[in-house]
Amino acid sequence: MPVRYYDWIAHFGRRTPDKPAVVDLASERRFSYAQFDARISCLAAHLRDRHRIARGDPRRGCWR
């Protein structure tokens, strides 16, 4: 599956999956690009399925 030009996390998740992407400074927990991409995908699926939020939905910027 091709990676969209704006999805750089997915790009690096495929290109360098074991390279560190994020470090939580409080707990020092580290996520590789592959792990970070997987977590983002799970969150996106949750928002689509549970909350019916779709790409381009005008509600997506509303945090009330």
MIZA-962496 format. One record per atom (N, C-alpha, C, O): residue number from 1; residue in one letter; chain; atom name; y, x, z. Coordinates in steps of 0.2 Angstrom, whole numbers, plus 5000, padded with zeros to 4 digits. Layout:
<site nr="NUM" rest="A" kette="A" atom="CA" py="Y" px="X" pz="Z"/>
...
This chain:
<site nr="1" rest="M" kette="A" atom="N" py="4994" px="5004" pz="5000"/>
<site nr="1" rest="M" kette="A" atom="CA" py="5000" px="5000" pz="5000"/>
<site nr="1" rest="M" kette="A" atom="C" py="5006" px="5004" pz="5000"/>
<site nr="1" rest="M" kette="A" atom="O" py="5007" px="5009" pz="5004"/>
<site nr="2" rest="P" kette="A" atom="N" py="5011" px="5003" pz="4996"/>
<site nr="2" rest="P" kette="A" atom="CA" py="5017" px="5007" pz="4995"/>
<site nr="2" rest="P" kette="A" atom="C" py="5022" px="5006" pz="5001"/>
<site nr="2" rest="P" kette="A" atom="O" py="5022" px="5001" pz="5004"/>
<site nr="3" rest="V" kette="A" atom="N" py="5025" px="5011" pz="5003"/>
<site nr="3" rest="V" kette="A" atom="CA" py="5030" px="5011" pz="5009"/>
<site nr="3" rest="V" kette="A" atom="C" py="5037" px="5009" pz="5006"/>
<site nr="3" rest="V" kette="A" atom="O" py="5039" px="5012" pz="5001"/>
<site nr="4" rest="R" kette="A" atom="N" py="5040" px="5004" pz="5009"/>
<site nr="4" rest="R" kette="A" atom="CA" py="5047" px="5002" pz="5007"/>
<site nr="4" rest="R" kette="A" atom="C" py="5052" px="5008" pz="5008"/>
<site nr="4" rest="R" kette="A" atom="O" py="5051" px="5012" pz="5013"/>
<site nr="5" rest="Y" kette="A" atom="N" py="5057" px="5009" pz="5004"/>
<site nr="5" rest="Y" kette="A" atom="CA" py="5061" px="5014" pz="5005"/>
<site nr="5" rest="Y" kette="A" atom="C" py="5065" px="5014" pz="5012"/>
<site nr="5" rest="Y" kette="A" atom="O" py="5067" px="5020" pz="5014"/>
<site nr="6" rest="Y" kette="A" atom="N" py="5066" px="5009" pz="5015"/>
<site nr="6" rest="Y" kette="A" atom="CA" py="5069" px="5009" pz="5022"/>
<site nr="6" rest="Y" kette="A" atom="C" py="5064" px="5009" pz="5027"/>
<site nr="6" rest="Y" kette="A" atom="O" py="5067" px="5010" pz="5033"/>
<site nr="7" rest="D" kette="A" atom="N" py="5058" px="5009" pz="5026"/>
<site nr="7" rest="D" kette="A" atom="CA" py="5053" px="5010" pz="5032"/>
<site nr="7" rest="D" kette="A" atom="C" py="5051" px="5017" pz="5033"/>
<site nr="7" rest="D" kette="A" atom="O" py="5045" px="5019" pz="5031"/>
<site nr="8" rest="W" kette="A" atom="N" py="5055" px="5021" pz="5035"/>
<site nr="8" rest="W" kette="A" atom="CA" py="5054" px="5028" pz="5036"/>
<site nr="8" rest="W" kette="A" atom="C" py="5048" px="5030" pz="5041"/>
<site nr="8" rest="W" kette="A" atom="O" py="5045" px="5035" pz="5041"/>
<site nr="9" rest="I" kette="A" atom="N" py="5048" px="5025" pz="5046"/>
<site nr="9" rest="I" kette="A" atom="CA" py="5043" px="5026" pz="5051"/>
<site nr="9" rest="I" kette="A" atom="C" py="5036" px="5025" pz="5048"/>
<site nr="9" rest="I" kette="A" atom="O" py="5031" px="5029" pz="5050"/>
<site nr="10" rest="A" kette="A" atom="N" py="5035" px="5020" pz="5044"/>
<site nr="10" rest="A" kette="A" atom="CA" py="5028" px="5020" pz="5041"/>
<site nr="10" rest="A" kette="A" atom="C" py="5027" px="5025" pz="5036"/>
<site nr="10" rest="A" kette="A" atom="O" py="5021" px="5028" pz="5035"/>
<site nr="11" rest="H" kette="A" atom="N" py="5032" px="5028" pz="5033"/>
<site nr="11" rest="H" kette="A" atom="CA" py="5032" px="5034" pz="5028"/>
<site nr="11" rest="H" kette="A" atom="C" py="5029" px="5040" pz="5032"/>
<site nr="11" rest="H" kette="A" atom="O" py="5024" px="5043" pz="5030"/>
<site nr="12" rest="F" kette="A" atom="N" py="5032" px="5041" pz="5037"/>
<site nr="12" rest="F" kette="A" atom="CA" py="5030" px="5047" pz="5041"/>
<site nr="12" rest="F" kette="A" atom="C" py="5023" px="5046" pz="5045"/>
<site nr="12" rest="F" kette="A" atom="O" py="5019" px="5050" pz="5046"/>
<site nr="13" rest="G" kette="A" atom="N" py="5022" px="5039" pz="5046"/>
<site nr="13" rest="G" kette="A" atom="CA" py="5015" px="5038" pz="5049"/>
<site nr="13" rest="G" kette="A" atom="C" py="5010" px="5039" pz="5045"/>
<site nr="13" rest="G" kette="A" atom="O" py="5004" px="5041" pz="5047"/>
<site nr="14" rest="R" kette="A" atom="N" py="5011" px="5039" pz="5038"/>
<site nr="14" rest="R" kette="A" atom="CA" py="5006" px="5040" pz="5033"/>
<site nr="14" rest="R" kette="A" atom="C" py="5006" px="5048" pz="5031"/>
<site nr="14" rest="R" kette="A" atom="O" py="5001" px="5051" pz="5030"/>
<site nr="15" rest="R" kette="A" atom="N" py="5012" px="5050" pz="5031"/>
<site nr="15" rest="R" kette="A" atom="CA" py="5013" px="5057" pz="5029"/>
<site nr="15" rest="R" kette="A" atom="C" py="5011" px="5062" pz="5035"/>
<site nr="15" rest="R" kette="A" atom="O" py="5007" px="5067" pz="5033"/>
<site nr="16" rest="T" kette="A" atom="N" py="5013" px="5061" pz="5041"/>
<site nr="16" rest="T" kette="A" atom="CA" py="5012" px="5066" pz="5046"/>
<site nr="16" rest="T" kette="A" atom="C" py="5010" px="5061" pz="5052"/>
<site nr="16" rest="T" kette="A" atom="O" py="5014" px="5061" pz="5057"/>
<site nr="17" rest="P" kette="A" atom="N" py="5004" px="5058" pz="5052"/>
<site nr="17" rest="P" kette="A" atom="CA" py="5002" px="5053" pz="5058"/>
<site nr="17" rest="P" kette="A" atom="C" py="5002" px="5056" pz="5065"/>
<site nr="17" rest="P" kette="A" atom="O" py="5003" px="5052" pz="5069"/>
<site nr="18" rest="D" kette="A" atom="N" py="5001" px="5062" pz="5066"/>
<site nr="18" rest="D" kette="A" atom="CA" py="5000" px="5065" pz="5072"/>
<site nr="18" rest="D" kette="A" atom="C" py="5006" px="5068" pz="5075"/>
<site nr="18" rest="D" kette="A" atom="O" py="5006" px="5071" pz="5081"/>
<site nr="19" rest="K" kette="A" atom="N" py="5011" px="5069" pz="5071"/>
<site nr="19" rest="K" kette="A" atom="CA" py="5018" px="5072" pz="5073"/>
<site nr="19" rest="K" kette="A" atom="C" py="5021" px="5067" pz="5078"/>
<site nr="19" rest="K" kette="A" atom="O" py="5021" px="5061" pz="5077"/>
<site nr="20" rest="P" kette="A" atom="N" py="5024" px="5070" pz="5083"/>
<site nr="20" rest="P" kette="A" atom="CA" py="5028" px="5066" pz="5088"/>
<site nr="20" rest="P" kette="A" atom="C" py="5034" px="5062" pz="5085"/>
<site nr="20" rest="P" kette="A" atom="O" py="5038" px="5065" pz="5082"/>
<site nr="21" rest="A" kette="A" atom="N" py="5034" px="5056" pz="5087"/>
<site nr="21" rest="A" kette="A" atom="CA" py="5040" px="5052" pz="5084"/>
<site nr="21" rest="A" kette="A" atom="C" py="5044" px="5050" pz="5090"/>
<site nr="21" rest="A" kette="A" atom="O" py="5051" px="5050" pz="5089"/>
<site nr="22" rest="V" kette="A" atom="N" py="5042" px="5048" pz="5095"/>
<site nr="22" rest="V" kette="A" atom="CA" py="5046" px="5046" pz="5101"/>
<site nr="22" rest="V" kette="A" atom="C" py="5043" px="5048" pz="5108"/>
<site nr="22" rest="V" kette="A" atom="O" py="5037" px="5049" pz="5109"/>
<site nr="23" rest="V" kette="A" atom="N" py="5048" px="5050" pz="5112"/>
<site nr="23" rest="V" kette="A" atom="CA" py="5046" px="5052" pz="5119"/>
<site nr="23" rest="V" kette="A" atom="C" py="5050" px="5048" pz="5124"/>
<site nr="23" rest="V" kette="A" atom="O" py="5056" px="5048" pz="5123"/>
<site nr="24" rest="D" kette="A" atom="N" py="5047" px="5045" pz="5128"/>
<site nr="24" rest="D" kette="A" atom="CA" py="5050" px="5041" pz="5133"/>
<site nr="24" rest="D" kette="A" atom="C" py="5052" px="5046" pz="5139"/>
<site nr="24" rest="D" kette="A" atom="O" py="5048" px="5049" pz="5142"/>
<site nr="25" rest="L" kette="A" atom="N" py="5058" px="5047" pz="5140"/>
<site nr="25" rest="L" kette="A" atom="CA" py="5061" px="5052" pz="5144"/>
<site nr="25" rest="L" kette="A" atom="C" py="5059" px="5051" pz="5152"/>
<site nr="25" rest="L" kette="A" atom="O" py="5058" px="5055" pz="5156"/>
<site nr="26" rest="A" kette="A" atom="N" py="5059" px="5044" pz="5153"/>
<site nr="26" rest="A" kette="A" atom="CA" py="5057" px="5042" pz="5160"/>
<site nr="26" rest="A" kette="A" atom="C" py="5050" px="5044" pz="5162"/>
<site nr="26" rest="A" kette="A" atom="O" py="5049" px="5047" pz="5167"/>
<site nr="27" rest="S" kette="A" atom="N" py="5045" px="5042" pz="5158"/>
<site nr="27" rest="S" kette="A" atom="CA" py="5038" px="5043" pz="5159"/>
<site nr="27" rest="S" kette="A" atom="C" py="5035" px="5049" pz="5156"/>
<site nr="27" rest="S" kette="A" atom="O" py="5029" px="5051" pz="5157"/>
<site nr="28" rest="E" kette="A" atom="N" py="5039" px="5052" pz="5151"/>
<site nr="28" rest="E" kette="A" atom="CA" py="5036" px="5057" pz="5147"/>
<site nr="28" rest="E" kette="A" atom="C" py="5031" px="5055" pz="5142"/>
<site nr="28" rest="E" kette="A" atom="O" py="5027" px="5059" pz="5140"/>
<site nr="29" rest="R" kette="A" atom="N" py="5030" px="5049" pz="5141"/>
<site nr="29" rest="R" kette="A" atom="CA" py="5024" px="5046" pz="5137"/>
<site nr="29" rest="R" kette="A" atom="C" py="5027" px="5048" pz="5130"/>
<site nr="29" rest="R" kette="A" atom="O" py="5032" px="5047" pz="5128"/>
<site nr="30" rest="R" kette="A" atom="N" py="5022" px="5050" pz="5126"/>
<site nr="30" rest="R" kette="A" atom="CA" py="5023" px="5052" pz="5119"/>
<site nr="30" rest="R" kette="A" atom="C" py="5020" px="5047" pz="5114"/>
<site nr="30" rest="R" kette="A" atom="O" py="5014" px="5045" pz="5115"/>
<site nr="31" rest="F" kette="A" atom="N" py="5023" px="5046" pz="5108"/>
<site nr="31" rest="F" kette="A" atom="CA" py="5020" px="5042" pz="5103"/>
<site nr="31" rest="F" kette="A" atom="C" py="5020" px="5045" pz="5097"/>
<site nr="31" rest="F" kette="A" atom="O" py="5026" px="5048" pz="5095"/>
<site nr="32" rest="S" kette="A" atom="N" py="5015" px="5046" pz="5093"/>
<site nr="32" rest="S" kette="A" atom="CA" py="5015" px="5049" pz="5086"/>
<site nr="32" rest="S" kette="A" atom="C" py="5018" px="5044" pz="5081"/>
<site nr="32" rest="S" kette="A" atom="O" py="5019" px="5038" pz="5083"/>
<site nr="33" rest="Y" kette="A" atom="N" py="5019" px="5046" pz="5075"/>
<site nr="33" rest="Y" kette="A" atom="CA" py="5022" px="5042" pz="5070"/>
<site nr="33" rest="Y" kette="A" atom="C" py="5017" px="5036" pz="5069"/>
<site nr="33" rest="Y" kette="A" atom="O" py="5019" px="5030" pz="5068"/>
<site nr="34" rest="A" kette="A" atom="N" py="5010" px="5038" pz="5069"/>
<site nr="34" rest="A" kette="A" atom="CA" py="5005" px="5033" pz="5067"/>
<site nr="34" rest="A" kette="A" atom="C" py="5005" px="5027" pz="5073"/>
<site nr="34" rest="A" kette="A" atom="O" py="5004" px="5021" pz="5072"/>
<site nr="35" rest="Q" kette="A" atom="N" py="5005" px="5030" pz="5079"/>
<site nr="35" rest="Q" kette="A" atom="CA" py="5005" px="5025" pz="5085"/>
<site nr="35" rest="Q" kette="A" atom="C" py="5011" px="5021" pz="5085"/>
<site nr="35" rest="Q" kette="A" atom="O" py="5011" px="5015" pz="5087"/>
<site nr="36" rest="F" kette="A" atom="N" py="5017" px="5024" pz="5084"/>
<site nr="36" rest="F" kette="A" atom="CA" py="5023" px="5020" pz="5084"/>
<site nr="36" rest="F" kette="A" atom="C" py="5024" px="5015" pz="5078"/>
<site nr="36" rest="F" kette="A" atom="O" py="5026" px="5009" pz="5080"/>
<site nr="37" rest="D" kette="A" atom="N" py="5021" px="5017" pz="5073"/>
<site nr="37" rest="D" kette="A" atom="CA" py="5021" px="5012" pz="5067"/>
<site nr="37" rest="D" kette="A" atom="C" py="5016" px="5006" pz="5069"/>
<site nr="37" rest="D" kette="A" atom="O" py="5018" px="5000" pz="5067"/>
<site nr="38" rest="A" kette="A" atom="N" py="5010" px="5008" pz="5072"/>
<site nr="38" rest="A" kette="A" atom="CA" py="5006" px="5002" pz="5074"/>
<site nr="38" rest="A" kette="A" atom="C" py="5009" px="4998" pz="5079"/>
<site nr="38" rest="A" kette="A" atom="O" py="5008" px="4992" pz="5078"/>
<site nr="39" rest="R" kette="A" atom="N" py="5013" px="5000" pz="5084"/>
<site nr="39" rest="R" kette="A" atom="CA" py="5016" px="4996" pz="5089"/>
<site nr="39" rest="R" kette="A" atom="C" py="5021" px="4992" pz="5086"/>
<site nr="39" rest="R" kette="A" atom="O" py="5022" px="4986" pz="5087"/>
<site nr="40" rest="I" kette="A" atom="N" py="5025" px="4995" pz="5081"/>
<site nr="40" rest="I" kette="A" atom="CA" py="5030" px="4991" pz="5077"/>
<site nr="40" rest="I" kette="A" atom="C" py="5027" px="4985" pz="5073"/>
<site nr="40" rest="I" kette="A" atom="O" py="5030" px="4980" pz="5073"/>
<site nr="41" rest="S" kette="A" atom="N" py="5022" px="4987" pz="5070"/>
<site nr="41" rest="S" kette="A" atom="CA" py="5018" px="4981" pz="5066"/>
<site nr="41" rest="S" kette="A" atom="C" py="5016" px="4976" pz="5071"/>
<site nr="41" rest="S" kette="A" atom="O" py="5016" px="4970" pz="5069"/>
<site nr="42" rest="C" kette="A" atom="N" py="5013" px="4977" pz="5076"/>
<site nr="42" rest="C" kette="A" atom="CA" py="5011" px="4972" pz="5081"/>
<site nr="42" rest="C" kette="A" atom="C" py="5017" px="4968" pz="5083"/>
<site nr="42" rest="C" kette="A" atom="O" py="5016" px="4962" pz="5084"/>
<site nr="43" rest="L" kette="A" atom="N" py="5022" px="4971" pz="5085"/>
<site nr="43" rest="L" kette="A" atom="CA" py="5028" px="4967" pz="5087"/>
<site nr="43" rest="L" kette="A" atom="C" py="5031" px="4963" pz="5081"/>
<site nr="43" rest="L" kette="A" atom="O" py="5032" px="4957" pz="5083"/>
<site nr="44" rest="A" kette="A" atom="N" py="5031" px="4965" pz="5075"/>
<site nr="44" rest="A" kette="A" atom="CA" py="5033" px="4961" pz="5070"/>
<site nr="44" rest="A" kette="A" atom="C" py="5028" px="4955" pz="5069"/>
<site nr="44" rest="A" kette="A" atom="O" py="5030" px="4950" pz="5067"/>
<site nr="45" rest="A" kette="A" atom="N" py="5022" px="4956" pz="5069"/>
<site nr="45" rest="A" kette="A" atom="CA" py="5017" px="4951" pz="5068"/>
<site nr="45" rest="A" kette="A" atom="C" py="5018" px="4946" pz="5074"/>
<site nr="45" rest="A" kette="A" atom="O" py="5017" px="4940" pz="5073"/>
<site nr="46" rest="H" kette="A" atom="N" py="5019" px="4948" pz="5080"/>
<site nr="46" rest="H" kette="A" atom="CA" py="5020" px="4943" pz="5086"/>
<site nr="46" rest="H" kette="A" atom="C" py="5027" px="4939" pz="5084"/>
<site nr="46" rest="H" kette="A" atom="O" py="5026" px="4933" pz="5085"/>
<site nr="47" rest="L" kette="A" atom="N" py="5032" px="4942" pz="5082"/>
<site nr="47" rest="L" kette="A" atom="CA" py="5038" px="4938" pz="5080"/>
<site nr="47" rest="L" kette="A" atom="C" py="5037" px="4933" pz="5075"/>
<site nr="47" rest="L" kette="A" atom="O" py="5040" px="4928" pz="5075"/>
<site nr="48" rest="R" kette="A" atom="N" py="5033" px="4935" pz="5070"/>
<site nr="48" rest="R" kette="A" atom="CA" py="5032" px="4931" pz="5064"/>
<site nr="48" rest="R" kette="A" atom="C" py="5027" px="4925" pz="5066"/>
<site nr="48" rest="R" kette="A" atom="O" py="5029" px="4919" pz="5065"/>
<site nr="49" rest="D" kette="A" atom="N" py="5022" px="4927" pz="5070"/>
<site nr="49" rest="D" kette="A" atom="CA" py="5017" px="4922" pz="5071"/>
<site nr="49" rest="D" kette="A" atom="C" py="5019" px="4917" pz="5077"/>
<site nr="49" rest="D" kette="A" atom="O" py="5018" px="4911" pz="5077"/>
<site nr="50" rest="R" kette="A" atom="N" py="5021" px="4920" pz="5083"/>
<site nr="50" rest="R" kette="A" atom="CA" py="5023" px="4916" pz="5089"/>
<site nr="50" rest="R" kette="A" atom="C" py="5029" px="4913" pz="5088"/>
<site nr="50" rest="R" kette="A" atom="O" py="5030" px="4907" pz="5091"/>
<site nr="51" rest="H" kette="A" atom="N" py="5034" px="4916" pz="5086"/>
<site nr="51" rest="H" kette="A" atom="CA" py="5041" px="4914" pz="5086"/>
<site nr="51" rest="H" kette="A" atom="C" py="5044" px="4911" pz="5079"/>
<site nr="51" rest="H" kette="A" atom="O" py="5050" px="4909" pz="5079"/>
<site nr="52" rest="R" kette="A" atom="N" py="5040" px="4912" pz="5074"/>
<site nr="52" rest="R" kette="A" atom="CA" py="5042" px="4909" pz="5068"/>
<site nr="52" rest="R" kette="A" atom="C" py="5048" px="4913" pz="5065"/>
<site nr="52" rest="R" kette="A" atom="O" py="5052" px="4909" pz="5062"/>
<site nr="53" rest="I" kette="A" atom="N" py="5049" px="4919" pz="5066"/>
<site nr="53" rest="I" kette="A" atom="CA" py="5054" px="4923" pz="5064"/>
<site nr="53" rest="I" kette="A" atom="C" py="5052" px="4927" pz="5058"/>
<site nr="53" rest="I" kette="A" atom="O" py="5047" px="4930" pz="5058"/>
<site nr="54" rest="A" kette="A" atom="N" py="5056" px="4925" pz="5052"/>
<site nr="54" rest="A" kette="A" atom="CA" py="5054" px="4929" pz="5046"/>
<site nr="54" rest="A" kette="A" atom="C" py="5059" px="4933" pz="5044"/>
<site nr="54" rest="A" kette="A" atom="O" py="5065" px="4933" pz="5046"/>
<site nr="55" rest="R" kette="A" atom="N" py="5057" px="4938" pz="5039"/>
<site nr="55" rest="R" kette="A" atom="CA" py="5062" px="4943" pz="5036"/>
<site nr="55" rest="R" kette="A" atom="C" py="5068" px="4939" pz="5033"/>
<site nr="55" rest="R" kette="A" atom="O" py="5067" px="4934" pz="5029"/>
<site nr="56" rest="G" kette="A" atom="N" py="5074" px="4941" pz="5035"/>
<site nr="56" rest="G" kette="A" atom="CA" py="5080" px="4937" pz="5032"/>
<site nr="56" rest="G" kette="A" atom="C" py="5082" px="4931" pz="5036"/>
<site nr="56" rest="G" kette="A" atom="O" py="5087" px="4928" pz="5034"/>
<site nr="57" rest="D" kette="A" atom="N" py="5078" px="4930" pz="5041"/>
<site nr="57" rest="D" kette="A" atom="CA" py="5080" px="4924" pz="5046"/>
<site nr="57" rest="D" kette="A" atom="C" py="5087" px="4925" pz="5049"/>
<site nr="57" rest="D" kette="A" atom="O" py="5088" px="4930" pz="5052"/>
<site nr="58" rest="P" kette="A" atom="N" py="5091" px="4920" pz="5048"/>
<site nr="58" rest="P" kette="A" atom="CA" py="5098" px="4922" pz="5051"/>
<site nr="58" rest="P" kette="A" atom="C" py="5098" px="4922" pz="5059"/>
<site nr="58" rest="P" kette="A" atom="O" py="5103" px="4924" pz="5062"/>
<site nr="59" rest="R" kette="A" atom="N" py="5092" px="4919" pz="5062"/>
<site nr="59" rest="R" kette="A" atom="CA" py="5092" px="4919" pz="5069"/>
<site nr="59" rest="R" kette="A" atom="C" py="5090" px="4926" pz="5072"/>
<site nr="59" rest="R" kette="A" atom="O" py="5091" px="4927" pz="5078"/>
<site nr="60" rest="R" kette="A" atom="N" py="5088" px="4931" pz="5068"/>
<site nr="60" rest="R" kette="A" atom="CA" py="5085" px="4937" pz="5070"/>
<site nr="60" rest="R" kette="A" atom="C" py="5090" px="4941" pz="5074"/>
<site nr="60" rest="R" kette="A" atom="O" py="5088" px="4945" pz="5078"/>
<site nr="61" rest="G" kette="A" atom="N" py="5097" px="4940" pz="5073"/>
<site nr="61" rest="G" kette="A" atom="CA" py="5102" px="4944" pz="5077"/>
<site nr="61" rest="G" kette="A" atom="C" py="5104" px="4941" pz="5083"/>
<site nr="61" rest="G" kette="A" atom="O" py="5109" px="4943" pz="5087"/>
<site nr="62" rest="C" kette="A" atom="N" py="5102" px="4935" pz="5084"/>
<site nr="62" rest="C" kette="A" atom="CA" py="5104" px="4931" pz="5090"/>
<site nr="62" rest="C" kette="A" atom="C" py="5099" px="4932" pz="5096"/>
<site nr="62" rest="C" kette="A" atom="O" py="5093" px="4931" pz="5096"/>
<site nr="63" rest="W" kette="A" atom="N" py="5102" px="4934" pz="5101"/>
<site nr="63" rest="W" kette="A" atom="CA" py="5098" px="4936" pz="5107"/>
<site nr="63" rest="W" kette="A" atom="C" py="5100" px="4932" pz="5113"/>
<site nr="63" rest="W" kette="A" atom="O" py="5100" px="4934" pz="5119"/>
<site nr="64" rest="R" kette="A" atom="N" py="5102" px="4925" pz="5112"/>
<site nr="64" rest="R" kette="A" atom="CA" py="5104" px="4921" pz="5117"/>
<site nr="64" rest="R" kette="A" atom="C" py="5098" px="4918" pz="5121"/>
<site nr="64" rest="R" kette="A" atom="O" py="5098" px="4914" pz="5126"/>
